[in-house]
Amino acid sequence: MSVLLEFSMFPTSDNCRDGSSVSKQVAKIVDAIDKSGVAYQLTPMGTVVETNTMREALDIIELAYEQVSGCDRVYSSLKFDIRKNTKNRLTSKIKSIETQLKREVQK
């Protein structure tokens, strides 16, 4: 099974912000994900991770929250794409689109 999870998480409270920036807190989250060994891709608007189970995906959310748990208020948005009998969709989905684009250019 492949569980793709796209999420964003950041503090909204003044006690964890540097002016309008939350990059210091987000960097803590990304560092923890990196150290976890889970496949991930950072994007400008969030992070995408791929796990083998829903439990592992939810554990990543808990890990991320632990990095900002000292903040008075934290915002998070989550999206899941769960598919049985497949793996490595973090890269294979992109490769599929790139293949389609090459076909269109060759036409």
N, C-alpha and C positions, 0 to 999 in steps of 0.2 A: 504494500500500500504506500502511496505517496500523499503526504499532507503538506500542501503548500499553504503557508500562513503569511499574509502580508499585514504588517501592523505598524502603527506609529504610537509612540508613548513619550510624553514629555510633561514636565511640571508646568503648572500655570500659576503657582503661588510665588509671591515675591521672595520668600525665604530660599528659593532654589534657582532664581533667575539672575542673570548678569545683565541688568537693563532689560532689553527685549530679547536677548539671546538665551537659548537653552542648549546650545551646542556642547557645553561642558557636561551637562547631565546626560544628553543623548550619547556622547562619546563613552561614558561609563557603561551604558547599556550595550552598545556595539562591542566594546571590549569584552564584556562578560559573554556575549554570544560567540565571539571569536574564540575565546578560551574554552567554550563548551564543546567545540569540535563539530557543531551542527553546520551543515552547508547553509550559507546565507549570501544575500546580495544586498548591499546598501544602495538605496536610491535617494534622490533629493527629497522625497516625500514620505519615506518610511524604509522599512527593512522587510525583505522576503526571506523566509527560512523554509527548508524542506526537511521533514522528519518522516519516520516510518509509521508513527502512530499519532493519534489525537492526543494521547497522554503526554508524549514527548513535546508536542507543539504547545500544549498548555503549560508544561514545565518551563518552556522558554519564556512564556509570558510572565510566569511567577518569578523567574530569574531576572527578567528585565525590571519588573516592579521592585524587586529587592534593591536594585541599584538606585532607585529614587524614592524609596520608602520613607526617607526622612523629610520629604517635602510635604507641605500641608495639603496640596491638591495636585493630582496627576490626571492628565487626559490620556485616553487610549482609544484607538480605533482598530478593529480586527476584521480581516476577511479570510475565509478559508476556501480552498479548492481541494477536495478529497477524492482520490481516485484509487480504486483497487487494482491489483495486478500490474503495477507499473512503478518505476523508480526513476530517479535522476531527471525529474521534470523541470527542475530549476534551470538546467541548461538545455534540455532537449526541446522544450517549448520555444525557446529563442531560436535554436537551430532550425526548427521547422519553419518559422517565419522567414528566416534568412534564406532558406531554400526556396520558398515561394517567391520571395523578392527577386532572386536570381532568375527564376523561370519567367517572371514578368518582364525583366530587362531583356532577356533573350528573344522574346516574341517580336 
